[in-house]
Structure formats: structure tokens, C-alpha cells
Amino acid sequence: MLQTAGSNRTYRYMSLANELENKISAGQYKVGEKLPSLRELHAQTGLSITTINQAYIELENRGLIMPREKSGFYVKPLLNDLLPLPSSHKRFGAPRKVSINSLVESIHASIHDKDILPFGAALPGTELLPLKQLNQSAKTVMGKYFKGDGLNYGPPDGAPELKRQIATRTIGYGHHIEEDDIIITNGCMDAIQLCLRAISSPGDVIITESPTFTCYLQLIEDMGLLALELPTSPSAGIDLVSLENSLKKHKVAGCILNHSFQNPLGFRMSEDSKMRLLEILTRHKVPVIEDDIYGDLYFGNSRPASLASCNEKATVLYCSSFSKSLAPDLRVGWMLPGKFKEKIKRLKFNSSIACPKLNQLIIADFLQNGHYERHLRKYRNAMKNQVSNTARAIARYFPEDTKLTAPDGGYVLWLELNKKIDSIELYSMAREENIFIIPGGICTSTGKYKNCIRISCGNPWNDRLEHGIRQLGKIIKKMVAR
Amino acid sequence: MLQTAGSNRTYRYMSLANELENKISAGQYKVGEKLPSLRELHAQTGLSITTINQAYIELENRGLIMPREKSGFYVKPLLNDLLPLPSSHKRFGAPRKVSINSLVESIHASIHDKDILPFGAALPGTELLPLKQLNQSAKTVMGKYFKGDGLNYGPPDGAPELKRQIATRTIGYGHHIEEDDIIITNGCMDAIQLCLRAISSPGDVIITESPTFTCYLQLIEDMGLLALELPTSPSAGIDLVSLENSLKKHKVAGCILNHSFQNPLGFRMSEDSKMRLLEILTRHKVPVIEDDIYGDLYFGNSRPASLASCNEKATVLYCSSFSKSLAPDLRVGWMLPGKFKEKIKRLKFNSSIACPKLNQLIIADFLQNGHYERHLRKYRNAMKNQVSNTARAIARYFPEDTKLTAPDGGYVLWLELNKKIDSIELYSMAREENIFIIPGGICTSTGKYKNCIRISCGNPWNDRLEHGIRQLGKIIKKMVAR
């Protein structure tokens, strides 16, 4: 490559900056950690102190590191301060019948199309999944499964082997869970629909966060229930004053809350807020369906405590699954139905008899071999870096007035764009360039969030994804300039 | 063994009779076929003509063969005329809220207990399933599944590979089925609950046969619907006059019918009756959910035509699965939602996203290799013989006033016992001797069938099962004699 002296120096500091960025992204330098001093790097690389200093300034400009006086450069918290947080809406009005236009089908049609950039569905890139070990577990399980009584129905509430493993690994959840407390389901949505059927009847009001997961709203509609969306802050979660007021005003059958790395806002509700939340719900005798599907995917040091563990008097129906963290297709979810156990066992039996044991046994074997914790450690780090890389690319390529969430876990970002943007139109224009995003409007029944979008960061970051974010930025800028 | 000349002769003809009975049971002599002549058997066995004749008379007494004048002995239709058919109730009254006591859980707890005689759940003995070939299909599928994109969600309406195979093998169903007409479900009950959700709202009336499958009734109750059970004959199926009258009298949202080898009565509705049934339903614009789960398990020469194929104007939602015929645990069902396709796709997506592809691909591979038809041929024959052996044992060991169905397919028998018998009490007494039966009361919401029981014949006949039927007969006789 022919380069002038000048461009050569440019090349050197950029090259070093890129290398350091990669190490930060890969988690080799962790948040808050001190980077090597200029001297150390000079000794290590042979590059001049000036070049190294230039590289650090470049990284500072990219929002990755920050200087501390007389102390050197430190890795910045990955997401905060990149862009301001989206605003949290305040006025929502009465409970309403849900009616969301059906982009859902096209979302799923896009999943298997390799030409489409996967910012749509909240799914992990399969290269992040422990395919070899799962395959090994499958082989182990198969040996027994296709012999003797293996192909016969398993127990309606789930295979004991899996329930045992789940009971064992929920030690960090904050309360004691026994095998018998657990019911296995066909993924997390199956658990949630069973909970809704157990706690409500058509016409009842169900409280959700806002914005929320499309499928909750569609399920509420399908079941003839009414959704009452409450103001939800991208940093603190559902607004407790609004909650208290709504419970005084309406007869509410229950809530569905997703307080751990909520989809789509990504917040982690503080322990203090959870206690207050449960105090309010308990006082009003309102049960809560806790969707903890992202609970294991924390970016910090520990998983959030489950609501079920925070207040013994609260009526909590806990739901989770292995779909977001281990094996989407196996469709293995689980729940702690609490005092609704008998009712839910019956509802489950009458609507699908039992879940396939084969799928449960594969996961049970995988867990038993201790693979899951190892996998999660790598996986969480990968997701954190993917979210961080996507967020930084957004900060780089999107208009300056873009607002962006700073998730504490999970793998989606929520963006509030210029008011001029109609996200359905943006969705269509992006779709034409093979970029898939979720328009904010499908995350509510209120008609809000028309200028918002959700971006999934489930796939390992690469140039193609970066290019996609740049393209999206261009489309948005063009739309604003019209 | 010490035997006198007399007992020796007894032994000889009984031994021959038993040997011939075994051959009939194993299907080596088929229904309607002529048995070897006295002379032929004499030449073959060296036994005296008298002994052989005595053996034939013994088989005639056992209800297995019949003489035709100047022509010899023929294998009798296996089930007819063993015992009279149970009566079909006439007065049912208004639609009602379902409330069935929950024996269901204990039924399922019994499935995996090897000490319990399996006359309860309608499940095949796993030795009847093609375990080796399924294992081979699983191995083939796994090779791809745990690579690349395999673990990602499949399409919400099912894996194309399986839908293609189903579309291919439904040529005998009576109408053209395309891949795109099919939705894959988590077993047949999942399909049925989706159908009920698509066609009805809480408070609506759903017509069923009576007696019927417990889970239908419980599902109807769970969904806040009302069940209207109609008189159903063990030979002809649902009473069409009652149907017409009910449709005039009540606003009915739909029917669930199981006209092919109905559970529990085992009848096959005639083609003529099906046409009249559909004419009535079409005239009243009432949709029918057709549960065809036993449709492939015919004892005659061909499968019954599906309702969906009988009348183009009728609104039919067809449901089936591989659970009764191939792989209960894999939980792979399928349906033809007809004009409710979009609604059901949405309901399905919002309640469980997608069915596991792994399970679908195993069955698709098995079907693609042409194993299914071969398996079904053997399997149908096995079931026919098991049903026949059980029925004959019942005729032998139960009181003479017992009435018994003569199923044309499937693998359950329905018995009407002496009026003195409370089948719940019988259930408990049998349970103490490790014999599991289904008390008739759980097959209705009307309080009828208290002296009826259902006996499943899913397992290969053996001395233990015969002993169980004899024990049951003894318990019943004791109860009647009290």
C-alpha cells in the first residue's frame, strides 16, 4: 500500500485506536478499567508517544474512554451518555382494546432470510449458541429416548430431570425454588398466556409497561382483555404513581411486567422500586405476571432478584425460558405459578397435554453438565459488546437529535427519532434496502411512539451491520430534511 | 405333567384351539377367511378329526369363528356380536357449564408406572412404535440442526419440510391439500384449542358427541363456553335429528366432532351420515372442528374421508396429530384451518411463537423415507388384534349383562355395566389392584354414564393384561352381587 508519511502516521494511530476499540468491545479491557499508560504502550508497540496519545484522543472522541487527571485513560461505561434517553410519555388515558397492524408476520418471515440485516426480531445470532455442547447433549439424550418408554408422554407439568436442574440453578434468584414449584411450558409466551387465562376473564383490564412487547398486546386483544399501558421510564421502569392511581380508578385483573432488561426499553428496575411496586400491588390485591426472559442477560455483576423473591405476600406468576439465551427453537419455557399451580396445570393439560420431553431432556443434560453458566458468561459479554457497538454506531451515524436507551442487559435498543419521522415509513424504506427494524408503533396500543424504533443487537457486530446502521442514519437524515 | 387319557384329549383340543386363536389374533387368518378343513388339519397335525372338530367348536364358543353349511369354518368379524352395544342416551337437556372431577391428573401419573395395568390413557405401547427408524431420522436431522441457523425459530405456521410431507401423504383424505393449507401445532389438543378460540367467545354454546373426550369438555369449561352434548349412538355417531333440533333451539358457535373411530365409542360415521351432517351444519352456518386423530387407525380397508373433503361449502377446521400413531412425546399435531387460517396463525403466534422445528424435522424425515405407511400397516393390525383380544376377554370374564362397543378403528372400548355399578367406585377398587380404567362419568358433563367405563387397548396383549381383565370382571361381579 502506497502511503505518504502523513497518511502513514494517520494510519498508525487509527490502526492502534481500532485495535484498542476491538479489545474494549471484546471485553478484554472492562468498563472502569485503566488502559495501559503511554509509556507502557510505547515499550510494547514501539510506536511514538505522540501516535499513542493521538490514538487515545481518537478513542475519547469515539466515546469509548475518558481521561482522569494525572491518572491516565479509563474505559467508559459502554452506553451511558452516548445520546440522551428517549422521553417517557405521561398521558395514556383509559384501558383500551388493542389493535395493532400486523407487521408481526413479516418480522418472522425475515428471520431466515440471510440477505436481510437482522435488527428486527430479538433473537441471538446462532453462532453465539453452544451448538457443539447442545449437540452432544442431544446425542446423550437420544440414546435413551428412542428406547423403552421414552417416546411416551412426559408428565403434563414437565420432565423431572429438567425441573430439578432449573431448581438447582435458581439459587441466585433470591428465594428457594423447588422442583415441584415449576411448570415447564412451550416457551415463555405459552407461560404468559396460561397466566393470563388463570388470572383474568374477557373484559378485564391488564396493566402493562409502555412501550411493551407486541405479543403481550396482541395476546391481550386475542383474549378479549383490555390493555392499560402505564408511563414507563427508560431508566426507572413503570411509573409507580400512575400505577397507584390506575388501581384506584380501575378494577385491574393483573399486570404483565418485564422489569429485568425490559423489551424494548432495556431498563433494570431498582430493588427499591420493585419493593414499592409489590407493596402497591399487594395492597390492591392485584397479581403480577413477571416475564423474566432476559433476567440472565445482565451487563452488570449480578442478576436482578425476581419479584417472586421480593415480597412473600405478593401474588407473582413468574415466567421465563431458554429461548433468548440458549436454544430458541427448542421452545422450552418454565414458570413458577405460585398459588395458581393447580389451575395452570389443568389449563396446560387441556390445551396441549404435555411439552415434548425430548427438548426438555436436551436442555436438562446441558444444564447438568454445567455448560450453561460458562455459556452465559461468554454470551452476556458478547451481547453487551454487540449492544455497545450498535449504540456507538447509532451515535456516530444518526442525526444529533436522536435519543437512545442505555440498556443494563438484554439485547435491544429503543430509539426516539425526530418528530418528523414516521417509523412505519422508515420501516418500509429500510426494508427496501434489506434492513429490518421494528417500528415503535407496534409496541403500544395507544398510537404513541410513531417516531420510535426498536433495534435488535442479537448478532455479532461486523462491517455489514455497521454499514446497515449507517444506511439507516442516511435514510433518517433524508426523511428529516424533506 | 401327569394327565389321564381324558384330560389328555381335553388338553389336545384346547391346545389346538389356543394355537388357532393365537393365529387369528396375530392376523394370520384374517376376518372372513376360511380356516383349514378338518382333513387338511388332520394331515398337517396328525390329530384325530374328532379332536380337531372339538377345537373348532371351542373356537366357535369363544365367538371367534363361525361354521358355514357344507363349506367349513370362517373367521368371524372380530368384534361384532361379542356383547350387545351400549345404549345411546336420548334426553340431554340444555347446554351446561362443564364440571368434571379431576381424575385426569391421576390418569397421567399412572402412565409411567410399570406396575399399573394400562387400560387408562389412550396411548400405544412404545414397543409398537418404530423406534429404530425414528432414531435414525433423529440422527439425520441432528446433523444439520445443530449447525448454522438450525436452532433459530422456525416459521410460526410450521416447518416447510413437514408441511410438504403431510400434503403429500394426505392424498387419500378425499381432497387436495397443499403445503400452505397446513398449520403445525403442539399436538392435536393445541389445534383444537386454537380452533375453539377462533370460532367462539365465552358464553357460546359448543356441540359435542356424548360420551366424548374429557379434554374437550375441560377445555370448553376453561374457556368459559357451554357444552351441549348430543345423543350419540355407538354404531352410527351423533344423532342428526337431535342436532337439527338443537340448532333450531340454541345459538351454537360450533361443534367438535370425532367421527372417525370416536373416543370413547369407536364408531365410524357412515359417508351418508357425514353428508347429512354437513348439510345441516352448512344450512345453519355452524362451523365444525373435526378431530381426526384416530383417522389413520382403521380396521377396515380404507381411511374415512375427512369432513373437510365431503362438502366444499361447509366450514370445517380439521385437526390431527402424530401422537396416537407414531410419536406421542414429540407433540407434533397439524391442522387445516380453512378460512380461519389468518386468525389461527395469529392466535398461535401470540400464544407460543412457533413449534419446535427439531421435532417436526424428525417426523418429516421419517415420512420422507416412506416409513410411515409401512409402520401404519403393522400398527393398525396390532391395534385391531389388541382391541379384539381385550373385547374377547371382556366377553369371557365380565358379567353377561355387560354391553360393549365394536370399534371400527382406534384403540378404546366403551362398556356399559350393570346399573348397580358406580364406575368411580369401580375405578378406585381396580386402582387398588393396580388396574387403571377410565370411569365413564368423566366423558360427559351431564352426570350420565355412571355405570360405564372406557378401556384402552394400546398395549400388546399378554397374560398380564388378560389377568387384569379377569380381575376387573371379578370385582364387577362382586359389586353386582352386593
Contacts between the chains, C-beta under 8 A, distances in Angstrom:
chain1	res1	chain2	res2	distance
A	102	B	346	7.0
A	104	B	346	7.6
A	104	B	349	6.4
A	105	B	156	7.7
A	105	B	345	7.4
A	105	B	349	7.7
A	108	B	153	7.2
A	108	B	155	6.5
A	108	B	156	5.6
A	108	B	349	7.4
A	108	B	354	7.8
A	109	B	155	7.6
A	111	B	152	6.2
A	111	B	153	6.0
A	112	B	149	6.6
A	112	B	152	7.0
A	112	B	155	7.6
A	114	B	149	8.0
A	121	B	153	7.7
A	123	B	152	6.3
A	123	B	153	6.7
A	126	B	148	6.6
A	126	B	149	5.3
A	126	B	150	7.1
A	126	B	151	5.3
A	126	B	152	5.6
A	129	B	151	5.5
A	131	B	146	4.7
A	131	B	147	6.6
A	131	B	150	8.0
A	131	B	151	6.9
A	132	B	146	7.4
A	134	B	146	5.8
A	134	B	151	7.3
A	135	B	142	6.6
A	135	B	146	3.7
A	138	B	142	5.7
A	138	B	146	6.8
A	139	B	142	7.4
A	142	B	135	6.6
A	142	B	138	5.7
A	142	B	139	7.4
A	142	B	142	7.6
A	146	B	131	4.7
A	146	B	132	7.4
A	146	B	134	5.8
A	146	B	135	3.7
A	146	B	138	6.8
A	147	B	131	6.5
A	148	B	126	6.6
A	149	B	112	6.6
A	149	B	126	5.3
A	150	B	126	7.1
A	150	B	131	8.0
A	150	B	329	7.1
A	151	B	126	5.3
A	151	B	129	5.5
A	151	B	131	6.9
A	151	B	134	7.3
A	151	B	327	5.3
A	151	B	328	6.1
A	151	B	329	5.0
A	151	B	330	7.5
A	152	B	111	6.2
A	152	B	112	7.0
A	152	B	123	6.3
A	152	B	126	5.6
A	152	B	328	5.7
A	152	B	329	6.2
A	153	B	108	7.2
A	153	B	111	6.1
A	153	B	121	7.7
A	153	B	123	6.7
A	153	B	323	8.0
A	153	B	328	5.0
A	153	B	329	5.9
A	154	B	329	6.2
A	155	B	108	6.5
A	155	B	109	7.6
A	155	B	112	7.7
A	156	B	105	7.7
A	156	B	108	5.6
A	186	B	186	5.5
A	186	B	352	4.5
A	186	B	355	7.6
A	187	B	352	5.6
A	187	B	353	5.6
A	189	B	350	6.9
A	189	B	351	6.0
A	189	B	352	5.6
A	189	B	353	5.4
A	190	B	351	6.3
A	190	B	352	4.4
A	193	B	350	7.5
A	193	B	351	4.3
A	193	B	352	7.6
A	197	B	222	7.1
A	201	B	202	7.0
A	201	B	224	6.7
A	202	B	201	7.1
A	202	B	202	5.2
A	202	B	224	7.4
A	215	B	349	7.5
A	215	B	350	5.2
A	215	B	353	7.6
A	218	B	346	7.0
A	218	B	349	7.8
A	218	B	350	4.4
A	219	B	350	4.4
A	219	B	351	6.5
A	222	B	197	7.1
A	222	B	346	7.2
A	222	B	347	5.6
A	222	B	350	5.6
A	222	B	351	7.6
A	224	B	201	6.7
A	224	B	202	7.4
A	323	B	353	7.8
A	327	B	151	5.3
A	328	B	151	6.1
A	328	B	152	5.7
A	328	B	153	5.0
A	329	B	150	7.1
A	329	B	151	5.0
A	329	B	152	6.2
A	329	B	153	5.9
A	329	B	154	6.2
A	329	B	354	7.7
A	329	B	356	5.7
A	329	B	357	5.0
A	329	B	358	6.3
A	330	B	151	7.5
A	330	B	356	5.6
A	330	B	358	6.6
A	331	B	352	7.0
A	331	B	353	7.4
A	331	B	354	7.0
A	331	B	355	6.7
A	331	B	356	4.4
A	345	B	105	7.4
A	346	B	102	7.0
A	346	B	104	7.6
A	346	B	218	7.0
A	346	B	222	7.2
A	347	B	222	5.5
A	349	B	104	6.4
A	349	B	105	7.8
A	349	B	108	7.4
A	349	B	215	7.4
A	349	B	218	7.8
A	350	B	189	6.9
A	350	B	193	7.5
A	350	B	215	5.2
A	350	B	218	4.4
A	350	B	219	4.4
A	350	B	222	5.6
A	351	B	189	6.0
A	351	B	190	6.3
A	351	B	193	4.3
A	351	B	219	6.5
A	351	B	222	7.6
A	352	B	186	4.5
A	352	B	187	5.6
A	352	B	189	5.6
A	352	B	190	4.4
A	352	B	193	7.6
A	352	B	331	7.0
A	353	B	187	5.7
A	353	B	189	5.5
A	353	B	215	7.6
A	353	B	323	7.7
A	353	B	331	7.3
A	354	B	108	7.8
A	354	B	329	7.7
A	354	B	331	7.0
A	355	B	186	7.6
A	355	B	331	6.7
A	356	B	329	5.7
A	356	B	330	5.6
A	356	B	331	4.4
A	356	B	356	6.5
A	356	B	359	5.5
A	357	B	329	4.9
A	358	B	329	6.3
A	358	B	330	6.6
A	358	B	358	7.4
A	358	B	359	6.7
A	359	B	356	5.5
A	359	B	358	6.7
A	359	B	359	7.1
